[in-house]
Amino acid sequence: MSTPPSLRYQHGTDAEFARRAAATFTLEHFDSALVLFGPCPRCGQQMTFTVIEELFRSADGAAPVPARPVVMYCTAETVYEGSPDGHTGCGAFWSLLLPSGAEA
């Protein structure tokens, strides 16, 4: 894990983060999960974010639920200066709408 010198850990969000993530992340289906891949909209480091099936399937598991927001956060493996207890990621978080009909 590396520490880029120009960026410090900062827990927070910005409306621009969601827009950037929506434009750059890809969505892949794996068994009982959806995995989003792309660069963090704040630090630009590549990351993955997993959403488990229970968050995007109906209670009976038969049909997908309508599009719903999922709160994501930076999962990059970089440790930034000021990170609490050496946690990884830059501290950014944002919300994305998973497409209606997304299923594993």
Residue frames as a rotation matrix with the C-alpha (Angstrom) as fourth column:
MET 1
0.579 0.815 0.000 0.00
0.815 -0.579 0.000 0.00
0.000 0.000 -1.000 0.00
SER 2
-0.521 -0.773 0.362 1.24
0.784 -0.601 -0.156 3.44
0.339 0.202 0.919 -0.87
THR 3
0.220 0.541 -0.811 0.49
0.738 -0.636 -0.224 6.96
-0.638 -0.550 -0.540 0.30
PRO 4
0.138 -0.140 0.981 0.13
0.824 -0.533 -0.192 9.64
0.550 0.834 0.042 -2.37
PRO 5
-0.636 -0.524 -0.567 1.68
0.766 -0.520 -0.378 12.83
-0.097 -0.674 0.732 -0.96
SER 6
-0.926 0.193 0.325 -0.85
-0.045 -0.910 0.412 15.25
0.376 0.367 0.851 -2.45
LEU 7
-0.007 1.000 0.023 -4.03
-0.358 -0.024 0.933 13.92
0.934 -0.002 0.358 -0.82
ARG 8
-0.888 -0.183 0.421 -5.01
-0.452 0.184 -0.873 13.52
0.082 -0.966 -0.246 2.83
TYR 9
-0.650 0.707 -0.281 -7.75
0.715 0.693 0.090 11.32
0.258 -0.143 -0.956 4.25
GLN 10
-0.877 0.476 0.064 -11.00
-0.471 -0.825 -0.311 13.28
-0.096 -0.303 0.948 4.47
HIS 11
-0.682 0.716 0.149 -14.29
0.667 0.693 -0.275 11.63
-0.300 -0.088 -0.950 5.43
GLY 12
-0.327 0.605 -0.726 -16.93
-0.242 -0.796 -0.555 13.34
-0.913 -0.006 0.407 3.32
THR 13
-0.098 0.401 0.911 -18.98
0.865 0.487 -0.121 13.49
-0.492 0.776 -0.394 0.17
ASP 14
-0.608 -0.017 -0.794 -19.67
-0.332 -0.903 0.274 15.81
-0.722 0.429 0.543 -2.72
ALA 15
0.488 0.873 0.023 -22.46
-0.295 0.189 -0.937 15.70
-0.822 0.450 0.349 -5.33
GLU 16
0.331 -0.456 -0.826 -19.75
-0.943 -0.124 -0.310 15.45
0.039 0.881 -0.471 -7.99
PHE 17
-0.624 -0.601 0.499 -18.54
-0.648 0.755 0.098 12.10
-0.436 -0.262 -0.861 -6.58
ALA 18
-0.006 0.716 0.698 -21.77
0.075 0.697 -0.714 10.34
-0.997 0.048 -0.058 -7.60
ARG 19
0.797 0.298 -0.525 -21.70
-0.441 -0.307 -0.843 11.85
-0.412 0.904 -0.113 -11.07
ARG 20
-0.043 -0.911 -0.409 -18.10
-0.998 0.060 -0.030 10.76
0.052 0.407 -0.912 -11.65
ALA 21
-0.642 -0.184 0.744 -18.70
-0.393 0.912 -0.115 7.26
-0.658 -0.366 -0.658 -10.29
ALA 22
0.374 0.871 0.318 -21.80
-0.041 0.358 -0.933 6.79
-0.927 0.336 0.170 -12.45
ALA 23
0.751 -0.114 -0.650 -19.76
-0.648 -0.316 -0.693 7.71
-0.127 0.942 -0.311 -15.52
THR 24
-0.041 -0.945 -0.325 -16.76
-0.934 0.151 -0.324 5.47
0.355 0.290 -0.889 -14.79
PHE 25
-0.447 -0.145 0.883 -17.78
-0.653 0.727 -0.212 2.40
-0.611 -0.672 -0.420 -12.77
THR 26
-0.412 0.338 -0.846 -18.65
-0.607 0.590 0.532 -0.92
0.679 0.733 -0.038 -14.37
LEU 27
0.074 0.575 0.815 -21.04
-0.935 0.324 -0.144 -3.45
-0.347 -0.751 0.562 -12.88
GLU 28
-0.542 -0.246 -0.804 -20.45
-0.541 0.834 0.110 -7.21
0.643 0.494 -0.585 -12.92
HIS 29
0.533 0.798 0.282 -22.66
-0.799 0.366 0.477 -10.02
0.277 -0.479 0.833 -11.65
PHE 30
-0.639 -0.679 -0.361 -21.24
-0.450 0.711 -0.541 -12.77
0.624 -0.184 -0.760 -9.41
ASP 31
-0.679 0.368 -0.635 -23.38
0.561 0.818 -0.126 -15.50
0.473 -0.442 -0.762 -7.83
SER 32
0.285 0.855 -0.433 -25.21
0.939 -0.160 0.303 -13.62
0.190 -0.493 -0.849 -5.05
ALA 33
0.116 -0.305 -0.945 -23.51
0.493 -0.809 0.322 -10.24
-0.862 -0.503 0.056 -5.43
LEU 34
0.861 -0.024 0.507 -22.99
0.425 -0.514 -0.745 -7.30
0.279 0.858 -0.432 -7.72
VAL 35
0.134 -0.880 -0.456 -19.48
0.772 -0.196 0.604 -5.91
-0.621 -0.434 0.653 -7.90
LEU 36
0.989 0.129 0.076 -18.76
0.150 -0.826 -0.544 -2.36
-0.007 0.549 -0.836 -9.03
PHE 37
0.136 -0.989 0.059 -15.28
0.913 0.148 0.379 -1.62
-0.384 0.003 0.923 -10.42
GLY 38
0.600 0.007 0.800 -13.75
0.545 -0.736 -0.402 1.78
0.585 0.677 -0.445 -11.12
PRO 39
-0.546 -0.827 0.136 -11.67
0.508 -0.456 -0.730 4.69
0.666 -0.329 0.669 -9.91
CYS 40
-0.091 0.454 -0.886 -12.64
0.919 -0.304 -0.250 6.43
-0.383 -0.837 -0.390 -6.69
PRO 41
0.489 0.364 0.793 -14.16
0.730 -0.668 -0.144 9.76
0.478 0.649 -0.592 -7.74
ARG 42
0.980 -0.196 -0.048 -12.05
-0.132 -0.802 0.583 11.63
-0.152 -0.565 -0.811 -5.17
CYS 43
0.302 -0.946 0.121 -8.60
-0.398 -0.010 0.918 10.01
-0.866 -0.325 -0.379 -5.15
GLY 44
0.400 -0.079 -0.913 -8.70
-0.916 0.004 -0.401 8.26
0.035 0.997 -0.070 -8.55
GLN 45
-0.689 -0.654 0.314 -7.37
-0.679 0.733 0.038 4.95
-0.255 -0.187 -0.949 -7.17
GLN 46
-0.355 0.542 -0.762 -8.90
-0.448 0.616 0.647 1.78
0.820 0.571 0.024 -8.60
MET 47
-0.738 0.197 0.646 -11.36
-0.602 0.240 -0.762 0.08
-0.305 -0.951 -0.059 -6.24
THR 48
-0.623 0.652 -0.432 -14.09
0.143 0.638 0.757 -2.51
0.769 0.410 -0.491 -6.05
PHE 49
-0.686 0.513 0.515 -17.34
-0.710 -0.317 -0.629 -2.33
-0.159 -0.797 0.582 -4.11
THR 50
-0.874 0.341 -0.345 -19.54
0.201 0.902 0.382 -5.37
0.441 0.264 -0.858 -3.48
VAL 51
-0.399 0.846 0.353 -23.31
-0.917 -0.377 -0.132 -5.24
0.021 -0.377 0.926 -2.97
ILE 52
-0.944 0.020 0.328 -24.84
-0.050 0.978 -0.202 -8.45
-0.325 -0.207 -0.923 -1.64
GLU 53
-0.775 0.628 0.074 -27.96
0.342 0.319 0.884 -9.92
0.531 0.710 -0.462 -3.21
GLU 54
-0.217 0.757 -0.617 -30.27
0.972 0.108 -0.209 -9.12
-0.092 -0.645 -0.759 -0.27
LEU 55
-0.456 -0.010 -0.890 -29.90
0.238 -0.965 -0.111 -5.40
-0.858 -0.262 0.442 -1.00
PHE 56
-0.655 0.151 -0.741 -31.16
-0.672 -0.565 0.479 -5.58
-0.347 0.811 0.471 -4.57
ARG 57
-0.807 0.455 -0.376 -33.56
0.117 0.748 0.653 -8.55
0.578 0.483 -0.657 -4.68
SER 58
0.075 0.904 0.422 -37.15
-0.644 -0.279 0.713 -8.73
0.762 -0.325 0.561 -3.46
ALA 59
-0.068 -0.066 0.996 -37.86
-0.973 0.225 -0.052 -10.42
-0.221 -0.972 -0.079 -0.13
ASP 60
0.716 0.387 0.581 -38.88
-0.298 0.922 -0.247 -13.68
-0.631 0.004 0.776 -1.84
GLY 61
-0.260 -0.955 0.140 -35.83
-0.160 0.186 0.970 -13.55
-0.952 0.230 -0.201 -4.12
ALA 62
0.134 0.411 0.902 -37.97
0.736 0.568 -0.368 -13.97
-0.664 0.713 -0.226 -7.22
ALA 63
0.568 0.160 0.807 -37.69
0.741 -0.526 -0.417 -10.51
0.358 0.835 -0.417 -8.72
PRO 64
-0.598 -0.801 0.029 -35.39
0.732 -0.560 -0.387 -7.52
0.327 -0.210 0.922 -8.62
VAL 65
0.166 0.594 -0.787 -36.55
0.763 -0.583 -0.279 -4.48
-0.625 -0.554 -0.550 -6.69
PRO 66
0.893 0.147 0.426 -36.87
0.398 -0.701 -0.591 -1.11
0.212 0.697 -0.685 -8.44
ALA 67
0.009 -0.932 0.363 -33.74
0.421 -0.325 -0.847 1.00
0.907 0.160 0.389 -8.80
ARG 68
0.939 0.241 -0.245 -32.47
0.314 -0.311 0.897 2.07
0.141 -0.919 -0.367 -5.39
PRO 69
0.520 -0.787 0.331 -29.55
-0.620 -0.614 -0.488 4.10
0.588 0.049 -0.808 -4.11
VAL 70
0.724 -0.454 -0.520 -26.54
0.634 0.734 0.242 2.29
0.272 -0.505 0.819 -2.67
VAL 71
0.860 -0.500 0.106 -24.12
-0.499 -0.778 0.383 4.21
-0.109 -0.382 -0.918 -0.49
MET 72
0.685 -0.722 -0.096 -20.57
0.560 0.606 -0.565 3.47
0.466 0.333 0.819 -1.63
TYR 73
0.853 -0.517 -0.072 -17.25
-0.336 -0.649 0.682 4.50
-0.399 -0.558 -0.728 -0.13
CYS 74
0.375 -0.807 -0.456 -13.62
-0.815 -0.052 -0.577 4.47
0.442 0.588 -0.677 -1.22
THR 75
0.913 -0.095 0.398 -12.17
-0.134 0.849 0.512 0.98
-0.386 -0.520 0.762 -0.83
ALA 76
0.618 -0.765 -0.182 -8.82
-0.324 -0.037 -0.945 1.73
0.716 0.643 -0.271 -2.49
GLU 77
0.721 -0.385 -0.576 -5.92
0.634 0.702 0.324 -0.07
0.279 -0.599 0.751 -0.83
THR 78
-0.193 -0.787 0.585 -4.02
0.341 -0.613 -0.713 3.17
0.920 0.062 0.387 -0.29
VAL 79
0.257 0.176 -0.950 -3.40
0.961 -0.146 0.233 4.52
-0.097 -0.974 -0.207 3.22
TYR 80
0.256 -0.076 0.964 -3.70
0.400 -0.899 -0.177 8.30
0.880 0.431 -0.200 3.27
GLU 81
-0.833 -0.552 -0.037 -2.13
0.312 -0.412 -0.856 10.67
0.458 -0.725 0.515 5.77
GLY 82
-0.699 0.568 0.434 -4.63
-0.713 -0.603 -0.358 11.31
0.059 -0.560 0.827 8.54
SER 83
-0.083 0.671 -0.737 -6.43
-0.318 0.683 0.658 7.97
0.944 0.289 0.157 8.08
PRO 84
0.383 0.254 0.888 -7.93
-0.922 0.042 0.386 6.70
0.061 -0.966 0.250 11.33
ASP 85
0.350 -0.287 0.892 -5.89
-0.450 0.783 0.428 3.77
-0.822 -0.552 0.145 12.65
GLY 86
-0.655 -0.751 -0.084 -4.25
-0.409 0.260 0.875 3.26
-0.635 0.607 -0.478 9.25
HIS 87
0.249 0.818 0.518 -7.52
0.245 0.465 -0.851 2.46
-0.937 0.338 -0.085 7.46
THR 88
-0.750 -0.463 0.473 -7.31
0.543 -0.022 0.840 2.32
-0.379 0.886 0.268 3.68
GLY 89
0.096 0.770 0.631 -9.22
0.960 -0.239 0.145 4.56
0.262 0.592 -0.762 1.28
CYS 90
-0.709 -0.446 0.546 -9.42
0.415 -0.890 -0.188 8.33
0.570 0.093 0.817 1.05
GLY 91
-0.807 0.433 -0.401 -12.62
0.318 -0.252 -0.914 8.73
-0.497 -0.865 0.066 3.12
ALA 92
-0.751 0.542 -0.379 -14.93
-0.660 -0.594 0.460 9.67
0.024 0.595 0.803 0.23
PHE 93
-0.668 0.618 0.415 -18.47
0.474 0.783 -0.404 8.32
-0.574 -0.073 -0.815 0.06
TRP 94
-0.728 0.470 -0.499 -21.35
-0.676 -0.613 0.409 8.78
-0.113 0.635 0.764 -2.38
SER 95
-0.129 0.783 0.609 -24.64
-0.122 0.597 -0.793 7.25
-0.984 -0.177 0.019 -3.47
LEU 96
-0.861 -0.082 -0.502 -25.35
-0.507 0.055 0.860 5.49
-0.042 0.995 -0.089 -6.79
LEU 97
0.260 0.954 0.151 -28.59
-0.826 0.300 -0.477 4.13
-0.501 -0.001 0.866 -8.17
LEU 98
-0.741 -0.369 0.561 -28.30
-0.058 0.867 0.494 0.47
-0.669 0.334 -0.664 -9.09
PRO 99
-0.740 0.474 -0.477 -30.16
-0.619 -0.204 0.759 -0.13
0.263 0.857 0.444 -12.33
SER 100
0.161 0.878 0.451 -33.65
-0.851 0.355 -0.387 -1.58
-0.500 -0.322 0.804 -12.05
GLY 101
0.916 0.246 -0.316 -33.45
-0.376 0.797 -0.472 -5.28
0.136 0.552 0.823 -12.82
ALA 102
-0.113 -0.992 -0.061 -29.88
-0.827 0.128 -0.548 -5.71
0.551 -0.011 -0.834 -11.61
GLU 103
0.847 0.378 0.373 -29.52
-0.523 0.718 0.459 -9.26
-0.094 -0.584 0.806 -10.45
ALA 104
-0.146 -0.935 0.322 -26.79
-0.818 0.297 0.493 -11.72
-0.557 -0.192 -0.808 -9.65
